Amino acid sequence: MRQLAHREAEAKALKILVDGVGEGLVLEGEGGYYALYYFYAWYGRKAPDPEETPDWVEGPRPCPEGFREPYDQARWLEDNGYTLFINESK
């Protein structure tokens, strides 16, 4: 899931979490459900590039509910010591 391009993940998404910071795409995968987070506001964009890979992947979880909105996920990452969580390959 870590290398899944936004275009491909969006096509498979069961749920899409969107706010001004990014998108969280919830997918079913091996062992449960995952949220793939694409944080695009840091790059001055209004949407992720179709070929962009996720900045952060959370999961697996037993159900598709309970994943954070992108802004809340970014805050959680910072609060837990992830100061450089943006995908450096961009």
Long-range contacts (C-beta under 8 A, 24 or more apart in sequence): 1-27, 1-29, 1-34, 1-36, 1-54, 1-57, 1-59, 2-53, 2-54, 2-57, 3-53, 4-36, 4-53, 4-54, 5-50, 5-51, 5-52, 5-53, 6-38, 6-48, 6-49, 6-50, 6-51, 6-52, 6-53, 6-54, 7-50, 7-51, 9-36, 9-54, 14-64, 15-64, 15-67, 17-67, 17-68, 17-69, 17-70, 18-70, 19-69, 19-70, 19-71, 20-71, 21-70, 21-71, 21-74, 22-48, 22-55, 22-70, 22-71, 22-74, 23-47, 23-48, 23-70, 24-67, 24-68, 24-69, 24-70, 24-73, 26-64, 26-67, 28-64, 29-59, 29-60, 30-60, 31-59, 31-60, 32-59, 32-60, 32-61, 32-62, 32-63, 33-59, 33-60, 33-61, 33-62, 33-63, 33-64, 33-67, 34-58, 34-59, 34-60, 34-61, 35-59, 35-67, 35-68, 35-73, 37-70, 37-73, 37-74, 38-70, 39-70, 39-74, 39-85, 39-86, 42-86, 43-90, 49-90, 52-87, 52-90, 53-87, 53-89, 54-87, 55-85, 55-86, 55-87, 56-85
